[in-house]
Amino acid sequence: MKVLFNVIILLILFSCSSNPKNVTLSNFEERIIEKPQINYKLNSLPRDINVIYFSNSKSTKPFPDEVKGLLTNFYSFSDKYKYFPNIRFINLNKANSCSLVLDRSAYNFIFLLKDSFETKPYELCLNKFANRDVLLISDFDNRSALKNFRQFRVNRNDDKYKLINYMRSFSKTTMVIDNEITKDKYEIGKFWEEELNKETAEYRTFDKTESGQYIFSYLLLLEQSLKRKRKLSRMLSVDLNLQPRTREDIDALFLSVSTQEARSLKPALDYNYYEGMKVFLANDWKGDSQFLKNDKDLEDVISIDIPFMLPLPLPSDLNTLNNKTRNFAIGYDAFEIALLMEGSRNLNKTAYKGLTGKITFKDNTIKRNSIIFKIKNGKYEYLN
């Protein structure tokens, strides 16, 4: 009961004013995030848990968001099922070379997430754990470096390549715009050309000092039309009317920028390109920008993200949550995954519609799928 009391105090400190519940969404949307409806084998769940994490030294929060997410789900589950394990919190930024004395019978959640992780040599810590009772939660690009552990991986690159593969049905020739955070335009173009046998016509890095109008004027060769008009006007000594003609060899735009930057670029594209162009957005995952209920500036954009960042109904235990972050969603889902792995009777037939996507289990592997969606007339159409 002492552990439960401490968790309740923490949750009170973390919680904020309630958000109004969205009741205008369809029944299909309401099922995108949903708790598993199964009978857990409570006697099989761990009685001792270690929550092992890095806490960024610049943060003033008692716990990083991923631990907050795990605790939120733990409290909800324990309140419903009267499940009260002993929980130990271990901040690796405060532990000396990870010289920890751990109960070897405990279940271990190990969080290695970039927003919290600093420069500690995490390999030394991982060597202290047997892999049987470990769930390693990471957003690393290199999966093989952590291959000895069962992993729950939530990684932007995984989503980005899913969206590129989805785009192959709509486009032959594309242009790519990245930003100073992603810096991946050539990586995207190489995959588009070498793996999918397509063509990349233009590359550009979004500079906040430039307007979207200027960027697309350059990429779509509108400036050449203006130059021809000025040349002819000088030759004829007459001010000519101009109907700018954009290039017609590009049929799609891939944006690897922030959601807010995309809200600036998409209207500029619409203004310059009258024929319309397919636009795909893999946002940069920085700043935890959310999609809006009526995102007019992203009309017709096809994008991918974890469901938690979309305007969707959430489980009732999240009604008091004010600020959404991806790391919170990762921690919340990590606890649910451990419950399913330890307390489910048939794991391979179990699916969890989590905050980070649809999660399934096969051959000791945890698979996660984000949502691909299109914004049409202010509503969300789900495409996978």
Salt bridges, closest charged atoms under 4 A:
GLU34 OE1 - LYS353 NZ 3.73
ASP65 OD1 - LYS61 NZ 3.03
ASP133 OD2 - ARG132 NH2 2.83
ASP141 OD2 - LYS114 NZ 3.74
ASP158 OD2 - ARG143 NH2 3.86
ASP158 OD1 - ARG153 NH2 2.83
ASP159 OD1 - ARG368 NH2 3.03
ASP184 OD2 - ARG156 NH1 3.28
ASP184 OD2 - LYS160 NZ 2.93
GLU187 OE2 - LYS160 NZ 2.93
GLU202 OE2 - ARG247 NH1 2.68
GLU210 OE2 - ARG204 NH2 3.04
GLU223 OE2 - ARG230 NH2 3.16
ASP239 OD1 - LYS229 NZ 3.30
ASP249 OD1 - ARG247 NE 2.78
GLU261 OE2 - LYS208 NZ 4.00
ASP270 OD2 - LYS266 NZ 2.78
ASP288 OD1 - ARG326 NH1 3.46
ASP295 OD1 - ARG263 NE 2.79
ASP300 OD1 - LYS376 NZ 2.97
ASP305 OD2 - ARG326 NH2 2.83
GLU336 OE1 - LYS35 NZ 3.08
